Amino acid sequence: MRVYFQKPQIDQLRKDFMLVDMHFHSKFSADSSTPVEAIIKRCQELGVHVAPTDHNSFGGVLAAEKIAPGVGKPGNQIC
């Protein structure tokens, strides 16, 4: 395995991969106040998917699926 410390070529990666932010807290976590709607809107602007990883809650994932089916990927952080 090789690790490259450089800015990724996002447009090139999009050709072969799904881009996903794998750790994002929403208002369903005590340490965030970000509405799921705002998260989904920004992801759609950037052309990426998101895995809401709220603490002990699937509320962010369920809300994301209602707003934009397929954009949110299941995630959870058990504390």
BELNORUR-V463390 format. One record per helix or strand of 3 or more residues. SS is the DSSP state (@ for helix, = for strand). FROM is the first residue (numbers start at 0). TO is the last residue. If there is no record, write none. Layout:
# BELNORUR-V463390
ss: <SS | SS>
from: <FROM | FROM>
to: <TO | TO>
This chain:
# BELNORUR-V463390
ss: <@ | = | @ | = | @>
from: <9 | 19 | 35 | 48 | 58>
to: <15 | 23 | 45 | 51 | 66>
